[in-house]
Amino acid sequence: MRLIKAILILAVVGVAGLTVYAYVGDLSPETNQVSQPLAVPGSGNGN
């Protein structure tokens, strides 16, 4: 019973810690614009 209680407490503390880190930590991804020319077959561009 003691082991189950310890695991439950660690799980609750872990979830609380993850929640705080998600709100406080910088978890937003970096955004970059990607531009790449696209060759379309049959468009008459010499291909």
N, C-alpha and C positions, 0 to 999 in steps of 0.2 A: 504493500500500500504506500509505503514511503517513497519508493521508486516512481510510482505512477504520479504521485503528487509533485515530485521534483521535475519530472518530464513535462507535466502540465504547466508548471510555473515557468520553466524555460521556454516553452512554446509561446506562452502569453507575452513574456518579456521580448522574445524574438519578433513576434508580430508587431508589438508596440514599437520596437526599435526600427523595424523596416518601414513602418508607417511614418515615423518621425523623419527618417532619412529621405523618404520619398518627397515629403513636403519641404524639407530644409535643404537637402542636397541638390546639386545642379544635375538633374537627370535628363535635361532636354538635349536632343541630338543636334549636332552641327548640321546646318543646311548649306549646301552649295548648289549653284545652278550649273547644270551640265548641258553643253550644247555640242552636238555632233552632226555633221552633214550626212544626209541619207541619200544614197544612190538608188533611184527607182528605175528598174528595168523598163525599157520602152519609152522613156521620157525624152529621148532625142538629145541626150547630153554627151554622145560620143561613145557610149558603152555598148 
